[in-house]
């Protein structure tokens, strides 16, 4: 499983071959405040519905006639899977009146309700306007989901819900100690997504090392095809392939140091090498023209139209880009190409983790109902429905028996099998949303990949952001245990 390269015998690795360009001017990027108001009080949080009677069929003691409010993020997975699960709740508790809504403006619409103590009972806290999970946990605004995890699963009451989940799902929902604040419902495989058909037309296979990646991009350029594109307006998509690339080069401990906000973590040689490799894509003109100015949908559309070979993304892309994806596209995901033979981790190292974070607010009126809806969603029937509907795995460990896997899902499953234990799960996007999205993403990587900052300048800038976050006593800090 080791990385190979036609240049390994020359005695020089990619680290020695990549040259830094002359410094370019930095352009300041304004930032916006994320969830700063969520620090305010919990007024209204005492108006809970009465508890119901716990029974074998109602292990959480749901009040069978209590109203339930659910808000779902309307993104790459759509909302039908959640509406279908809601229908199961309605059939189970026919006296309950359910208010169901969806939005792409999670923070704009729900932050004021958190502040006023009147949030919904269950929220899919996802998307560009995701509320800062670290802040919500730090300000004690979420319900501990341990009762859900310790309740019997719907399919096999002899098993607890926690025992039916994929490895790492429970730990992802923990921030500091035993409580579990978040239930990640989807299971996402991140990486470099591509069309096998496009590579076949170039008589190429997915490159396992950076020399071969650059050679393939050069070959594509001669045919008028860009090597890469990405969500230029949301450059925090770049880490979906960049972070596991860093881990492959320097080991998973490099990502742990970054997550822990350790001093000089971003100055690690693995970070420098990875940034310089990605910057080389810009320097050689291998990025689709205009990419810095387009969003995730526009970049995905350009990619499905064959204007670029590769795009960093998550496994939701198969569903989100379905309308523009040709029938013969043969969607696939690749783990990050290696740098050279001195990489610490083997080819196949990939980022895979829980996605679609569901939360039950602490001041919700019907938290038991919110957890019961999640219990329903974690049944095999709901899980299969999700997988068939949106072409993605769920947190349920299994739930794919009898399902004909789509090309992207089949590729993602194969990537997980190839990775084995070499799966990384950086937590920065969960612990420090503002740092990850606004600062590392937009102000850092976005500027570098647009050619407005060198790797050295970008590393220095990002380290400054990380140091400031580490010193900020207004936010709660987390560390790998």
C-alpha positions as CSV (number, residue, x, y, z in Angstrom):
1,X,0.0,0.0,0.0
2,X,3.0,2.3,-0.1
3,X,3.2,5.3,-2.4
4,X,5.2,4.8,-5.5
5,X,6.9,7.2,-7.8
6,X,8.9,7.0,-11.1
7,X,11.3,9.4,-9.5
8,X,12.1,7.6,-6.3
9,X,15.4,6.4,-7.5
10,X,16.7,9.8,-8.2
11,X,17.5,10.4,-4.5
12,X,15.3,13.5,-4.3
13,X,11.7,13.7,-2.9
14,X,9.0,16.1,-3.9
15,X,10.0,18.2,-0.9
16,X,13.3,19.0,-2.6
17,X,11.8,19.6,-6.0
18,X,9.0,22.1,-5.0
19,X,10.3,25.7,-5.2
20,X,8.7,28.5,-3.4
21,X,7.7,31.5,-5.6
22,X,8.4,35.1,-4.9
23,X,6.2,36.6,-2.3
24,X,2.9,38.0,-3.5
25,X,0.8,40.7,-1.8
26,X,-1.8,39.7,0.7
27,X,-5.3,40.9,0.3
28,X,-7.3,41.3,3.5
29,X,-10.5,39.4,3.7
30,X,-13.3,40.7,6.0
31,X,-14.7,38.1,8.4
32,X,-18.1,37.8,10.0
33,X,-19.0,36.8,13.5
34,X,-20.1,33.3,14.1
35,X,-22.7,32.7,16.8
36,X,-21.3,35.4,19.1
37,X,-24.8,36.0,20.4
38,X,-25.3,32.4,21.4
39,X,-23.5,33.1,24.7
40,X,-26.7,34.7,26.0
41,X,-29.2,33.2,28.4
42,X,-31.5,30.2,28.5
43,X,-34.8,32.1,29.1
44,X,-37.8,30.0,28.5
45,X,-35.9,26.8,28.9
46,X,-38.0,25.6,31.9
47,X,-41.2,25.1,29.8
48,X,-40.7,21.4,29.2
49,X,-43.5,19.1,28.2
50,X,-44.5,16.5,30.7
51,X,-42.7,13.3,30.6
52,X,-44.5,10.2,29.2
53,X,-44.5,6.8,30.7
54,X,-41.5,4.6,29.9
55,X,-42.5,1.3,28.3
56,X,-40.8,-1.4,26.2
57,X,-42.0,0.4,23.0
58,X,-41.3,3.9,24.5
59,X,-38.0,3.5,26.3
60,X,-37.3,7.3,26.4
61,X,-40.6,8.1,28.0
62,X,-41.9,10.3,25.2
63,X,-45.0,12.3,25.9
64,X,-47.2,10.7,23.1
65,X,-49.3,13.8,22.6
66,X,-46.7,16.5,22.9
67,X,-45.9,18.7,19.9
68,X,-42.5,18.2,18.2
69,X,-40.6,20.7,16.1
70,X,-37.9,19.6,13.6
71,X,-35.7,21.8,11.4
72,X,-33.6,20.2,8.7
73,X,-30.8,21.7,6.7
74,X,-31.8,21.6,3.0
75,X,-28.5,20.8,1.4
76,X,-26.9,18.0,-0.5
77,X,-29.0,15.3,1.1
78,X,-32.3,17.2,0.6
79,X,-35.1,16.6,3.2
80,X,-37.1,13.6,2.1
81,X,-35.2,11.2,4.3
82,X,-36.1,13.2,7.3
83,X,-39.7,13.6,6.2
84,X,-40.0,9.9,5.8
85,X,-38.6,9.4,9.4
86,X,-41.1,12.0,10.6
87,X,-43.9,9.9,9.1
88,X,-42.8,7.0,11.2
89,X,-42.9,9.1,14.4
90,X,-46.4,10.3,13.4
91,X,-47.5,6.7,13.0
92,X,-45.9,5.7,16.3
93,X,-47.3,8.7,18.2
94,X,-50.5,9.7,16.2
95,X,-51.6,12.3,18.8
96,X,-48.4,14.3,18.4
97,X,-48.5,17.4,16.2
98,X,-45.2,17.8,14.3
99,X,-44.0,21.0,12.9
100,X,-41.4,20.2,10.2
101,X,-39.4,22.8,8.2
102,X,-36.2,23.1,6.3
103,X,-33.8,25.9,5.5
104,X,-30.3,26.7,4.3
105,X,-30.1,29.6,6.8
106,X,-29.6,27.5,10.0
107,X,-27.7,30.2,11.9
108,X,-29.7,33.2,10.7
109,X,-33.0,31.6,11.6
110,X,-32.2,29.6,14.7
111,X,-29.6,31.6,16.5
112,X,-32.2,34.2,17.7
113,X,-34.4,31.3,18.9
114,X,-31.5,29.9,20.9
115,X,-31.0,33.3,22.5
116,X,-34.6,33.6,23.3
117,X,-34.9,30.1,24.8
118,X,-37.3,28.8,22.2
119,X,-35.3,26.6,19.9
120,X,-36.8,23.6,18.0
121,X,-36.6,20.1,19.5
122,X,-34.3,18.6,16.8
123,X,-32.0,20.4,14.4
124,X,-29.8,19.3,11.6
125,X,-27.1,21.8,12.2
126,X,-25.3,21.7,8.9
127,X,-24.3,23.9,5.9
128,X,-22.5,27.1,5.3
129,X,-24.5,28.7,8.1
130,X,-23.9,26.0,10.6
131,X,-24.0,27.2,14.2
132,X,-20.6,26.9,16.0
133,X,-20.7,23.5,17.7
134,X,-17.9,24.4,20.1
135,X,-19.7,27.5,21.2
136,X,-23.0,25.6,21.7
137,X,-21.3,22.9,23.8
138,X,-19.1,25.4,25.7
139,X,-22.2,27.5,26.6
140,X,-24.1,24.4,27.7
141,X,-26.9,24.9,25.2
142,X,-27.2,21.3,24.1
143,X,-28.9,18.2,25.5
144,X,-26.7,15.3,26.4
145,X,-27.8,12.4,24.1
146,X,-26.5,9.7,26.4
147,X,-30.2,8.5,27.1
148,X,-30.7,8.0,23.4
149,X,-27.4,6.0,23.0
150,X,-28.3,3.9,26.0
151,X,-31.8,3.2,24.9
152,X,-32.6,-0.1,23.0
153,X,-32.3,0.0,19.2
154,X,-35.5,-0.3,17.3
155,X,-34.3,-3.4,15.3
156,X,-32.8,-5.3,18.1
157,X,-33.9,-4.3,21.6
158,X,-31.2,-6.4,23.1
159,X,-28.7,-3.9,21.7
160,X,-28.2,-0.3,22.8
161,X,-28.3,2.3,20.1
162,X,-24.6,3.1,20.8
163,X,-23.7,-0.5,19.9
164,X,-25.2,-0.3,16.5
165,X,-23.2,2.7,15.3
166,X,-20.1,2.9,13.2
167,X,-16.7,3.3,14.9
168,X,-16.0,6.9,15.9
169,X,-19.5,8.2,15.8
170,X,-20.0,8.4,19.5
171,X,-16.6,9.9,20.1
172,X,-17.2,12.6,17.5
173,X,-20.2,13.8,19.5
174,X,-18.1,14.1,22.6
175,X,-16.2,17.3,23.2
176,X,-14.9,17.1,26.8
177,X,-15.6,14.0,28.8
178,X,-18.4,11.5,28.6
179,X,-21.5,13.5,27.5
180,X,-22.5,13.1,23.8
181,X,-23.8,16.4,22.5
182,X,-24.1,15.6,18.8
183,X,-25.4,12.7,16.7
184,X,-23.8,12.7,13.3
185,X,-26.2,10.9,11.1
186,X,-24.5,10.6,7.8
187,X,-21.1,8.9,7.4
188,X,-19.1,10.9,5.0
189,X,-16.0,9.9,3.0
190,X,-14.0,13.0,2.0
191,X,-11.3,13.1,-0.6
192,X,-10.5,13.9,-4.3
193,X,-13.6,13.1,-6.4
194,X,-13.3,12.3,-10.1
195,X,-14.9,10.7,-13.1
196,X,-13.3,7.3,-14.1
197,X,-14.7,8.0,-17.6
198,X,-12.7,11.3,-17.8
199,X,-9.5,9.5,-16.8
200,X,-10.1,6.7,-19.2
201,X,-10.4,9.2,-22.1
202,X,-6.9,10.4,-21.1
203,X,-5.7,6.8,-20.9
204,X,-4.9,7.5,-17.2
205,X,-5.6,6.0,-13.8
206,X,-5.9,7.9,-10.5
207,X,-2.4,9.1,-9.5
208,X,-1.0,7.7,-6.3
209,X,1.9,10.3,-6.0
210,X,2.3,14.0,-6.6
211,X,4.6,13.7,-9.6
212,X,2.0,11.6,-11.4
213,X,-0.8,14.0,-10.3
214,X,1.1,16.9,-11.9
215,X,1.9,14.9,-15.0
216,X,-1.8,14.0,-15.4
217,X,-2.8,17.6,-14.9
218,X,-0.3,18.7,-17.6
219,X,-1.8,16.0,-20.0
220,X,-5.3,17.3,-19.3
221,X,-4.3,20.9,-19.8
222,X,-3.1,20.1,-23.4
223,X,-6.6,18.8,-24.0
224,X,-8.2,22.0,-22.7
225,X,-9.2,20.4,-19.4
226,X,-8.3,21.8,-16.0
227,X,-6.7,19.5,-13.4
228,X,-8.7,20.8,-10.4
229,X,-11.6,23.0,-9.4
230,X,-13.0,23.7,-6.0
231,X,-15.6,25.8,-4.2
232,X,-13.8,29.1,-4.5
233,X,-16.4,31.0,-2.4
234,X,-16.2,28.3,0.2
235,X,-12.5,27.3,0.2
236,X,-12.9,25.4,3.5
237,X,-13.8,22.5,1.1
238,X,-10.1,22.3,0.2
239,X,-9.2,20.6,3.6
240,X,-11.4,17.7,2.6
241,X,-8.4,16.4,0.6
242,X,-5.6,18.7,2.1
243,X,-5.9,17.6,5.7
244,X,-5.5,13.8,5.0
245,X,-2.7,14.8,2.6
246,X,-0.9,16.4,5.5
247,X,-1.5,13.4,7.6
248,X,-0.2,11.1,4.9
249,X,3.0,13.1,4.7
250,X,3.7,13.6,8.4
251,X,1.4,11.2,10.3
252,X,-1.9,11.7,12.0
253,X,-0.2,13.4,15.0
254,X,0.3,16.5,12.8
255,X,-3.5,16.9,12.5
256,X,-3.9,16.3,16.3
257,X,-1.4,19.1,17.1
258,X,-3.4,21.4,14.7
259,X,-6.7,20.4,16.4
260,X,-5.1,21.0,19.8
261,X,-4.1,24.6,18.8
262,X,-0.5,23.8,19.8
263,X,2.1,26.5,19.1
264,X,3.9,26.2,15.7
265,X,1.6,23.3,14.7
266,X,1.1,24.8,11.3
267,X,4.9,25.2,10.8
268,X,5.3,21.4,10.7
269,X,7.3,20.3,7.6
270,X,4.3,18.2,6.5
271,X,2.1,21.3,6.4
272,X,4.7,23.2,4.4
273,X,5.1,20.4,1.9
274,X,1.4,20.0,1.4
275,X,0.7,23.7,1.0
276,X,3.6,24.0,-1.5
277,X,2.2,21.0,-3.5
278,X,-1.3,22.6,-3.7
279,X,0.2,26.0,-4.6
280,X,2.0,24.3,-7.5
281,X,-1.4,23.5,-9.0
282,X,-2.1,27.2,-9.1
283,X,1.4,28.1,-10.3
284,X,1.3,25.7,-13.2
285,X,-2.2,26.8,-14.3
286,X,-3.9,23.5,-13.4
287,X,-6.8,25.0,-11.7
288,X,-10.0,25.8,-13.6
289,X,-10.0,29.5,-14.6
290,X,-12.4,31.5,-12.5
291,X,-12.5,29.0,-9.7
292,X,-11.9,31.5,-6.8
293,X,-15.2,33.2,-7.7
294,X,-17.5,30.3,-7.9
295,X,-19.5,28.4,-5.2
296,X,-19.8,24.7,-4.5
297,X,-22.7,24.1,-6.9
298,X,-21.0,26.0,-9.7
299,X,-17.7,24.2,-9.2
300,X,-19.4,20.8,-9.1
301,X,-21.3,21.7,-12.3
302,X,-18.1,22.6,-14.1
303,X,-16.6,19.4,-12.9
304,X,-19.5,17.2,-14.0
305,X,-19.4,19.0,-17.4
306,X,-15.8,17.8,-17.8
307,X,-14.1,21.1,-17.4
308,X,-11.9,19.8,-14.6
309,X,-10.7,16.3,-13.5
310,X,-10.6,16.6,-9.7
311,X,-12.6,18.3,-7.0
312,X,-12.1,18.1,-3.2
313,X,-15.5,17.1,-1.7
314,X,-17.5,14.8,0.5
315,X,-19.7,11.8,-0.5
316,X,-22.8,14.0,-0.5
317,X,-21.6,15.2,-3.9
318,X,-23.2,12.2,-5.7
319,X,-26.6,13.4,-4.7
320,X,-26.0,17.1,-4.8
321,X,-24.5,17.0,-8.3
322,X,-26.9,14.3,-9.7
323,X,-28.8,16.7,-11.9
324,X,-25.7,17.6,-14.0
325,X,-23.8,14.3,-13.8
326,X,-23.8,12.4,-17.1
327,X,-25.0,8.8,-16.9
328,X,-21.6,7.5,-17.9
329,X,-19.7,9.6,-15.5
330,X,-18.5,6.7,-13.3
331,X,-18.1,8.7,-10.1
332,X,-15.2,7.7,-7.8
333,X,-13.3,9.0,-4.9
334,X,-9.5,8.9,-4.4
335,X,-7.5,9.2,-1.3
336,X,-4.9,12.0,-1.5
337,X,-2.0,11.3,-3.8
338,X,1.2,10.8,-1.8
339,X,4.0,13.3,-1.8
340,X,7.0,10.9,-2.0
341,X,8.4,7.7,-0.6
342,X,9.1,9.3,2.8
343,X,5.4,9.8,3.6
344,X,4.6,8.5,7.1
345,X,1.2,6.9,6.1
346,X,0.4,4.7,3.1
347,X,-1.5,5.5,0.0
348,X,-5.2,5.0,0.8
349,X,-5.1,7.2,3.9
350,X,-8.4,9.1,3.8
351,X,-10.7,11.3,5.9
352,X,-14.0,9.7,6.8
353,X,-16.2,10.7,9.7
354,X,-19.7,11.5,10.7
355,X,-21.6,14.2,8.9
356,X,-25.0,15.9,9.2
357,X,-24.8,16.8,12.9
358,X,-28.1,16.6,14.6
359,X,-28.6,18.4,18.0
360,X,-31.3,18.6,20.6
361,X,-31.2,22.0,22.3
362,X,-31.0,22.1,26.1
363,X,-34.0,24.5,26.2
364,X,-36.1,22.5,23.7
365,X,-39.6,21.9,25.0
366,X,-39.7,18.2,23.9
367,X,-36.1,16.9,24.1
368,X,-37.3,13.3,24.6
369,X,-39.3,13.6,21.3
370,X,-36.2,14.9,19.5
371,X,-34.1,11.9,20.7
372,X,-36.9,9.5,19.8
373,X,-36.9,10.9,16.3
374,X,-33.2,10.2,16.1
375,X,-33.8,6.7,17.4
376,X,-36.2,6.1,14.6
377,X,-33.7,7.5,12.1
378,X,-31.1,5.1,13.4
379,X,-33.2,2.1,12.6
380,X,-32.3,-0.1,9.6
381,X,-35.3,0.9,7.7
382,X,-34.6,4.6,7.9
383,X,-30.9,4.1,7.3
384,X,-31.6,2.1,4.1
385,X,-34.0,4.7,3.0
386,X,-31.4,7.4,3.5
387,X,-28.7,5.4,1.7
388,X,-31.0,4.6,-1.3
389,X,-32.4,8.2,-1.5
390,X,-29.2,10.2,-1.2
391,X,-26.4,7.8,-2.1
392,X,-24.6,8.1,1.3
393,X,-23.9,5.8,4.2
394,X,-25.4,6.5,7.6
395,X,-24.0,6.3,11.2
396,X,-25.7,2.9,11.5
397,X,-23.0,0.2,11.2
398,X,-24.5,-1.7,8.3
399,X,-27.9,-1.0,6.7
400,X,-26.7,-1.6,3.1
401,X,-27.7,-5.3,2.8
402,X,-29.8,-5.8,-0.3
403,X,-29.1,-2.3,-1.6
404,X,-27.5,-1.9,-5.1
405,X,-24.8,0.6,-4.4
406,X,-24.4,3.6,-6.7
407,X,-20.9,4.2,-8.3
408,X,-20.0,6.9,-5.8
409,X,-21.2,4.9,-2.8
410,X,-19.4,1.8,-4.1
411,X,-16.2,3.8,-4.6
412,X,-16.5,5.3,-1.1
413,X,-17.0,1.9,0.5
414,X,-14.0,0.5,-1.4
415,X,-11.9,3.5,-0.2
416,X,-12.8,2.8,3.4
417,X,-11.9,-0.9,2.9
418,X,-8.5,0.1,1.4
419,X,-7.8,2.6,4.1
420,X,-8.4,0.1,6.9
421,X,-7.0,1.7,10.1
422,X,-5.6,4.6,8.1
423,X,-8.7,6.8,8.4
424,X,-8.1,10.3,9.9
425,X,-10.7,12.5,11.5
426,X,-9.6,16.1,12.0
427,X,-11.8,17.9,14.5
428,X,-11.1,21.5,13.8
429,X,-14.3,22.0,11.8
430,X,-16.3,20.7,14.7
431,X,-14.4,22.4,17.6
432,X,-13.7,25.8,16.0
433,X,-16.0,26.7,13.1
434,X,-15.0,30.3,12.7
435,X,-11.3,29.4,12.7
436,X,-11.9,26.6,10.2
437,X,-14.2,28.4,7.8
438,X,-13.5,32.1,7.9
439,X,-9.8,32.1,8.8
440,X,-8.1,28.9,7.6
441,X,-10.6,28.6,4.7
442,X,-11.4,32.0,3.3
443,X,-8.6,34.2,4.6
444,X,-5.9,31.6,4.4
445,X,-6.3,28.8,1.8
446,X,-8.7,30.8,-0.4
447,X,-6.1,33.6,-0.8
448,X,-3.2,31.1,-1.4
449,X,-5.1,29.1,-4.0
450,X,-6.1,32.3,-5.8
451,X,-2.4,33.2,-6.0
452,X,-2.7,36.2,-3.7
453,X,-0.4,34.7,-1.0
454,X,2.5,32.3,-0.9
455,X,2.5,29.1,1.1
456,X,4.9,30.7,3.6
457,X,2.7,33.7,4.1
458,X,-0.4,31.6,4.4
459,X,1.2,29.3,7.0
460,X,2.3,32.3,9.1
461,X,-1.2,33.9,8.8
462,X,-3.0,30.7,9.7
463,X,-0.7,30.1,12.7
464,X,-1.6,33.6,13.9
465,X,-5.3,32.8,13.7
466,X,-4.7,29.5,15.6
467,X,-2.6,31.3,18.3
468,X,-5.3,33.9,18.7
469,X,-8.0,31.2,19.1
470,X,-5.8,29.4,21.6
471,X,-5.6,32.6,23.7
472,X,-9.2,33.6,23.4
473,X,-10.7,32.9,26.8
474,X,-14.2,33.6,25.5
475,X,-14.3,30.3,23.8
476,X,-14.0,26.8,25.2
477,X,-11.0,24.8,24.1
478,X,-10.8,21.1,23.3
479,X,-8.0,18.6,23.0
480,X,-7.6,15.0,21.7
481,X,-7.8,12.7,24.8
